[in-house]
Amino acid sequence: MDDTVRRHKYTLDEDEMPTTWYNLVADLPTPPPPALHPGTLQPAGPEDFAPLFPMDLIMQEVTQDRYVEIPGGVLDVYRQWRPSPLFRAHRLEEALGTPARIYYKYEGVSPAGSHKPNTAVPQAYYNKKAGVKKLTTETGAGQWGTALSFAAALYGLECEVWQVGSSYDSKPYRRLMIEAFGGTVHRSPSNLTAAGRKFLEDPANFSGSLGIAISEAVEVAASDPDTRYALGSVLNHVLLHQTIIGEEALLQMAKAGDTPTHIVGCTGGGSNFGGLSFPFLREKLAGRISPRIIAAEPASCPSLTHGVYAYDFGDSAGMTPLMKMHTLGHDFIPDPIHAGGLRYHGMSPLISHVYELGMMEAQAIPQTECFSAAVQFARTEGIVPAPEPTHALAVAIREALKAKETGEETVILTALCGHGHFDLAAYDDYLNGRMVDEEVSEARFAAGLSTIPPVPVG
Amino acid sequence: MDDTVRRHKYTLDEDEMPTTWYNLVADLPTPPPPALHPGTLQPAGPEDFAPLFPMDLIMQEVTQDRYVEIPGGVLDVYRQWRPSPLFRAHRLEEALGTPARIYYKYEGVSPAGSHKPNTAVPQAYYNKKAGVKKLTTETGAGQWGTALSFAAALYGLECEVWQVGSSYDSKPYRRLMIEAFGGTVHRSPSNLTAAGRKFLEDPANFSGSLGIAISEAVEVAASDPDTRYALGSVLNHVLLHQTIIGEEALLQMAKAGDTPTHIVGCTGGGSNFGGLSFPFLREKLAGRISPRIIAAEPASCPSLTHGVYAYDFGDSAGMTPLMKMHTLGHDFIPDPIHAGGLRYHGMSPLISHVYELGMMEAQAIPQTECFSAAVQFARTEGIVPAPEPTHALAVAIREALKAKETGEETVILTALCGHGHFDLAAYDDYLNGRMVDEEVSEARFAAGLSTIPPVPVG
């Protein structure tokens, strides 16, 4: 028996946790284009967002400050599970026979089992501070609804969640988790909103989409002065909160005495990817490190690699401000793949801008390759990953196998943004040969792209 | 907003993890009575266990040594998730309005989500070392089967799991988790074994029991020289491996600068309870601390508070050696309550002996009180507990509320031995008023007790 004892994780004490979030906008050569008011097509001001968000969050959305202090009340909650561990994937490396060193930052240790509480907690905190009584939101795979329900419970806020219909039907445990934390869950499209009732007129919409669920949650928030809306990805303030991941990982890679040559994160709306990569991008822009930064997106919903860079709505009903982003069209209905959390038609405007600036790459990964990576990871590292980060694992494995061929020194850092305890039906499909890959063709995306409104580029 | 930042967890570095397991037997005034061969009724020797376990584990079962060194290969695996965190439950204390300080050692960070890998890993390690090719086992709630499947994958062993029928039917995600790690799952009673076929003759046995599933797994192991059996609780070597929990907690309580007045653990077969409490019991026997040590068992399967202390079989078919333990009778079929992992007719012989020596107490808790505690815990501490440790949480809350009345200085340490991600159907029942308490009466237990064989007390 091999009795070698290795170091598997690089931890930080609570006291070592960073106390600021990082705002990449401060370090970019040009700022991202502003959101536009959908009526006037003029840049949207803070007052345009006020029915949806408390002013503290709106100010974070538009701040130019490089660092934003994390309030004590948020640090206090973060400190229950943060700093999260950074793992060296020794056993996966062995199984691949690669000389590459693979590290993963694991966010599955959070109460909701993903990175989402990193922003749910400050969002609930600032809403409570502003006197808000209730939060509404949407959830796809269920990670975000769980996180917001948890955060709302801590601050005594009500939480009402519109869960995408297909997810509501196939993931009862996700709904139960949200309810265990005290939240209320509605199947979307619902009869509770004008938007929901309108979408229900067409049976094709019955399975729902994130865009439809957002329309419902936004409508309810906008119509009640005591209620606000919370979004789990896409927006600047959400990505800002998630930078705690990358800031910790920077400190942990230093403890490991290693420097990443590849940083890989999965992208849906972009918050996990931005959270991991932005602090490293700051270091790269400053010339201190030079990693490739790679977004791994699902082949079924590839907004970066197959979308266009244009102004589009964030929701299906066209109620949100217009945002300049890589989009497949706000009416795009993705294939029912398993990585539900990545099935959003658009990409964070900030990440879209960074992509346009040539500061990062993107790869679209078919789902069977993701699950092949997931099973190999589970059986070596012992953690069953959520479907979302398996896209990043697949890219990490691609790069690790390349290193085996080329012998090039390769140090991969990826984000394992959540566990897959509520996604095992997808593993069942994969292990029993019922999973097929997505169709990826121009024809597949033509209908969605045709719905993008003809807005003059800002 | 309250912006106080508190310390929530007491962590240890990998380097600070204890490198020995602790054997309580070395410090007891009298040794526990030996297991008996079911045919001869003479004390069972190592050779009697050899068809089931590798010799390293048999030697650990009977060792008198105070400390057993943890092999490097096991330490290396432990170090992925261990040392596990010790939390201070600040928000639960606030919600209870209690002056008591409540700490919980959290084992849900392990790959399987419970304390079970602490023994699954060394059991797989020693079996691999002995040249074994396949492990068989039973699983009730599913925690143990998941843990053994994970451990077997690491060492390249096959793993075959008999899952109690009612659990197999109601918890498909547990089966899928075992399969994701590479294990094979059979519904028990199965047609694959003589024992299973015999039990299936009576339709009353269709929902299965741990005792039946053990019979099946033991039968398969005993009939194949390349296969051994692994047990997830009850036996001395299992409790030995679990003492890593208490050894770490001792170091962490010292870091917290606090001394427990109450140590509370849930008991099914006893491994989680023994793992937490034995190192503290060592300190108590040495006169260094004086905590009350309390076992929390389910009212539906209360072997300590309603069983008898007698020699009985470990399985339903009567294939195992006879063990002196608190038992409800090896034919006892518990009510179908949700804390499936605690539904074993017997109690670890070592814990039974400690209980007879008056070194600990026991309380039986009805399930609605458990889930009331669970929901309060989830909504304050942010972790949805497995049903098993909610028994201990209920006792912790009882004691914390007593402290509020009496003002007595109370420091409670409990083990949160797993998360409830696969048990949310039970939360659904509780939150929607479908959960009722168990019948606890002499009549309820009479049938089971009558099946205990008339063996002369050793």
Contacts between the chains, C-beta under 8 A, distances in Angstrom:
chain1	res1	chain2	res2	distance
A	1	B	71	7.0
A	1	B	73	5.0
A	1	B	125	6.7
A	1	B	128	6.8
A	1	B	129	5.0
A	2	B	72	7.9
A	2	B	73	5.8
A	3	B	71	5.7
A	3	B	72	3.0
A	3	B	73	4.8
A	3	B	76	7.6
A	4	B	72	6.3
A	4	B	73	7.7
A	4	B	76	6.3
A	5	B	72	4.9
A	5	B	75	4.9
A	5	B	76	4.8
A	5	B	79	6.9
A	6	B	76	5.8
A	6	B	79	7.4
A	7	B	14	6.1
A	7	B	79	7.2
A	8	B	14	7.0
A	8	B	76	7.7
A	8	B	79	4.9
A	8	B	80	4.6
A	9	B	14	6.8
A	9	B	79	7.4
A	9	B	80	6.9
A	11	B	11	6.6
A	11	B	13	6.9
A	13	B	11	6.8
A	14	B	7	6.1
A	14	B	8	6.9
A	14	B	9	6.8
A	71	B	1	7.0
A	71	B	3	5.7
A	72	B	2	7.9
A	72	B	3	3.0
A	72	B	4	6.3
A	72	B	5	4.9
A	73	B	1	5.0
A	73	B	2	5.9
A	73	B	3	4.8
A	73	B	4	7.7
A	75	B	5	4.9
A	76	B	3	7.6
A	76	B	4	6.4
A	76	B	5	4.8
A	76	B	6	5.8
A	76	B	8	7.7
A	79	B	5	6.9
A	79	B	6	7.4
A	79	B	7	7.2
A	79	B	8	4.9
A	79	B	9	7.4
A	80	B	8	4.6
A	80	B	9	6.9
A	80	B	87	7.1
A	80	B	381	7.6
A	80	B	382	6.3
A	81	B	382	7.9
A	87	B	80	7.2
A	91	B	154	7.2
A	109	B	109	6.1
A	111	B	382	3.4
A	111	B	383	5.8
A	113	B	421	7.3
A	117	B	382	8.0
A	125	B	1	6.8
A	128	B	1	6.9
A	129	B	1	5.1
A	150	B	382	5.5
A	153	B	379	4.4
A	153	B	380	7.8
A	153	B	382	8.0
A	154	B	91	7.2
A	154	B	380	7.8
A	154	B	382	7.2
A	172	B	424	7.9
A	172	B	428	8.0
A	173	B	173	7.0
A	173	B	421	7.3
A	173	B	422	7.9
A	173	B	424	4.7
A	173	B	425	7.9
A	176	B	424	3.8
A	176	B	425	7.2
A	176	B	427	5.7
A	176	B	428	5.1
A	177	B	384	6.5
A	177	B	421	7.5
A	177	B	424	6.0
A	179	B	427	7.4
A	179	B	428	7.5
A	179	B	431	6.0
A	180	B	375	6.6
A	180	B	378	5.3
A	180	B	384	5.2
A	180	B	424	6.7
A	180	B	427	4.8
A	180	B	431	7.2
A	181	B	378	6.1
A	181	B	379	6.1
A	181	B	382	8.0
A	181	B	384	7.7
A	182	B	379	5.5
A	375	B	180	6.6
A	378	B	180	5.3
A	378	B	181	6.1
A	379	B	153	4.5
A	379	B	181	6.1
A	379	B	182	5.5
A	380	B	153	7.8
A	380	B	154	7.8
A	381	B	80	7.6
A	382	B	80	6.3
A	382	B	81	7.9
A	382	B	111	3.4
A	382	B	117	8.0
A	382	B	150	5.4
A	382	B	153	8.0
A	382	B	154	7.2
A	382	B	181	8.0
A	383	B	111	5.9
A	384	B	177	6.5
A	384	B	180	5.2
A	384	B	181	7.7
A	421	B	113	7.3
A	421	B	173	7.3
A	421	B	177	7.5
A	421	B	421	4.1
A	421	B	422	6.9
A	422	B	173	7.9
A	422	B	421	6.9
A	424	B	172	7.9
A	424	B	173	4.7
A	424	B	176	3.8
A	424	B	177	6.1
A	424	B	180	6.7
A	425	B	173	7.9
A	425	B	176	7.2
A	427	B	176	5.7
A	427	B	179	7.4
A	427	B	180	4.9
A	428	B	176	5.1
A	428	B	179	7.5
A	431	B	179	6.0
A	431	B	180	7.2
